[in-house]
Amino acid sequence: MTPTGVADELMLRCLTMFDGRDETEILRRAMAQVSTVGPGRAEAGYLLLGDGLVRCPDDGFRATAALDAQVRKLAGRDGPVRFPRRAWGWAFALREPDGLSIPDGLHGPDGPWEPEDVRGPDGLRAPEGVRAPDGIRAPDGLRGALVVSSRDRPGEDERFLLSLLVHQTSAALSIAAAHRRERAQAAELRRARGEREAIRRRLDRALSDLGQLREVHDALARAAARGDGEAGIARALHRVTGLPAAVEDRFGNLRTWAGPGRPDPYPKPDPAQREELLRDAARRSRPARVRDRLVAVAAPRGELLGALCLVDPEGRADERAVRALDHAASALALELAHLRELAELELRLRRELVDDLLTGADDTSAYARAEAVGHDLHGPHHVVAVRWADGPADDGFVRAVRRAASGLGLRVLPTRRSGTAVLVTRGRPAERALHTALSRELGSPAGAVGVGGRCDTPHEVPRSYQEALRALEVRQGSHSAYGITFFDDLGLYRILRTGDEQQEVEQFVREWLGPLLDYDALHRTDLVETLTAYFDSGGHYSETAAALVIHRSTLRYRLQRIREISGRDLTDVDSRLNLQVATRVWKILRSGPE
């Protein structure tokens, strides 16, 4: 068959590539045609995905990562590739060509395809007599790559036919890509039309509501002009609806009330239930009914700042009242956002809230600033001091401590001072739970936690902070240095010092309990433990024996041995006091505060 006949037959077979709109299937068909134009075979096919070429799933058993690297190195250009035991290999770049064939014939409207119009790799021209098809203009761009190999170097005719196949494959891929773009554009057009229709419907509804909201708007505008703030908003809403109106902060504390029937005292909601209520109301597109109230949240930019309520136990609120509440809540959101910005400005001009609390801050300022950062300082708080043996106490450590505390449901204000993470927590941490959570978060139990006493107002926070440091110091100075210690549980150790005076404390214990401690260590007895239980039971034989699970006669024998070994008289007031103090300190030093 002549070169022209072979080219025409190849063109007819390539027409099948234009039937589908899937680029992967087009590339598969092109690879199947490689063996029909000469002794070579298709080794792999690639399609452009994102910014790189990705090998097709059915791309030949010889396709390897090494081949992928060779193709990537060509960077979208035609070029040679190497294969074991193959004399020739070539990667054809599949680009949107300047002359793409149209599947309705092999002749263009301007006559035969000139040989100069098609070149293969190495600049080979088409054999004389082969006609070029008419083309479709397309933007220049890479679509993929076709990798071919042969045992022998192909001749000029075979290279030309491969180039013809590459041109047709590129044209089919470009047309498929154009169809894909058209489908995407059509979908985008449908979406835009749908959005336009939705906007038109919303505009119609807004125009309908405008007349009803005019009265509310005028009332709110007058309140704003007078500078009445949130109180003016509540009064305007009450005048328009005839129902009592209340403005609450995000924690449920009453900010202002308009109308009759104000509760005294105002009920304080459960914090968890309050948070869930606000989140549920914020998810709604309009005010929500909660028992005897209609509630609308004030949430500028999605941040919950408070709530506006209409008290309606009889269910008299109509659609007009609901719209008025919604409009007033928008005005309240702007007012509260303005107040928030003022509070944040104060935060930028002063030190951080936690540092001020630890050093002392007036209650009014502390409440306002705490609310600005989303924390309710009303109610009992404790200061928690945390140190860990593994790693520095940097900002990452403070964040980890905060995550662990928040995971226990604690609301905290964190900071870092002198290598210690400090938390101001709402409520008292549970026994051992915080240390367990911190150990899990930090990956090690090698740390100590000190918890200060309760503070009910912000000006008590510095005292709780010092107590937390004291509890932490006692815990770290004990033989069980890892764990959690509450200042409230220190008992006698509140007045004992550690640090530089720790040695004196241990010397005191040694002075009064040394012989007994040595005897217990040598004979594996529990005389110090027995003496401790005796003092803890108030000197009662029966209670002491029950606590130690021994007989009364055994207890009498042990107490007699204690008198003999220690040389102390348990009936002497001074000796008894010093021994009791020594046993209490020994107990703390041995196992840490309970």
C-alpha positions, 0 to 999 in steps of 0.5 A: 500500500502506498504511503498515501493509502496508509495515511488515509486508512489511519485517518479513517481508524482515527475517526473513532477517537472523535466519537467519545468525549472521555480523554482516557478512552481517546488515549487508549484508542490511540495507543491501540493504533500504534502497532498498526502503523509499523513495528513499534508499540505503545509503552505508556500514555499520559494525560495532563492533570493539574500541573503535571502529567499522570500515567493512564491506568491501562498504559502498558506493562512496561510503564515504570517510575523510571519512564515517568521520570524521563517524561517529566524531564522532557517538560512537555516536549517531544524527545527520546526515551530509553527502554531496555532491549529497544533500539528506539523510543520516543515521547510525543507531546500531545498538544493542541495543534494549529492544524487539527483534523476534522472527522468529516473527511481527509481533505480541507476546503483549500485543497490537498495537504502539502507535505510541509504541513506535517513533520514527525520527530527529527524534522521528517517531512510527510512523504510526497502525495499525502494530503493534509486535513483541514484544521480546527484552531485551538489554544496552544497547550499540553494535553498529554503524552504518548510514549512509543518504542521499537526494536529497530529505528523506524523509517521515515514513512513510519515516523510520519504515520506516528506523527499523523496519529499524534496530531489526530490524538491531540485534536481529539483530546482538544475537542474532548476538553472543549466539550468538557469546558462547554459542559462546565460553562453550561452548568455554571450558567444554570447555577448563575440563572438559579442564583439570579432567580433566588435573588429576585425572589428575595428582593420581592420579599424584602420589598414586601417586608420593607413597609412593615419594618418602617415603623421599627426602623424609625423607632430604632433610629430615634433610639440611636440618635439619642444614644440610648444604646441597647436600652433604647433598642429594648424600649423601642421593641417593647413599644412596637410589639407591646411585649416585654423585651430583655437584652442578655449577654451570651452567658444569660446575665440580664443587661437591660429590660423594657416593659412590665414583669421584670423578674427579681432576681433574674434567673441564671441559666445553666452554662451548658444549656445556655451555650446550646440554646444560643448555638441552636438559635444562631443556626436558625434564620429567624427568631426561635421560640424557647418556652415562653420567649421568642429569642434572637441572637446578636451575632455580628460576623458569626460571633455570639455576643448576646440575645434579644428576647420577647417575653410572650407566655400567651403566644400573642406574638404575630409575624409582625412581632417576629420581624420586629424582633429580627430587625431589632436583633440586627441593630443590637448586634451592631451595638454590641459589636461596637461595645466589643471593639471598645473592649478590645481597644482597652485590651490592646492598651493594657496588659493581657487580662490574665496577667492583670488578674494575677497581679490584681484588677478591679472587679468591674473592669475584669468582668467587662474584659473577660466577657470581651474574650468570651469568658464569664468571670461571675461565679467561683474560679480557681487558679491552676499552675502547671509545670512539666519535666519534659520540654520547655514551658513555651506557647505550645505547652500552654496551648496543650495545657489549655486543650487538656483542660478544655477537653474536661469541660473547663472554661479557662483563661491561660497564660505563661509566667516564669516557666509555668503554665497558669490557668484561671478556671471556672469551677474546681478541676476534678480530683486527678482528672486534670493531671491524667488529661495533661499526661495524655495530651503531653505524652508523659506523666512527669509533671505537677499541678497545683490548684489554688483555693476558690475565688468568687470575685476577680480581686481574689485571683492573686490570692488563689494564684499564690496558693496554686504556686504553694501547692505546686511547690509542695507537690514538687518537693514531695517524694511523689513529685508528679501529680495534682495538689490542691491548696485546700488539702495541704492542711499543716503544710500550708504553714511549712516552707519548702525550697531552701528550708526543705532540709530543715523540715527533713531534719525535724522529721529525722530528729523525732522519727529517726530511730523508728525509721531506721528500725522499720528499714532494718526489720521491715516493720511498720512502726512509723505507719502505726504511730501515724494511724494512732495520731490520725485516729485521735489516740483511740485504740479501737479505731487505730486497730481497725484502720491498720486491720490488726488486733488491739493487743498487737497495737499495744505491743507496737506502741510499747516498742515505739516508746522503747525504740524512740525513747519518747513518752507518748503521754507527754504533751510536748512530745506527743505534739512534736511526734504528731507533727513529724508523722504528718510531715513524714506522710506528706514527704513520702507520698505527697499531699493527699 
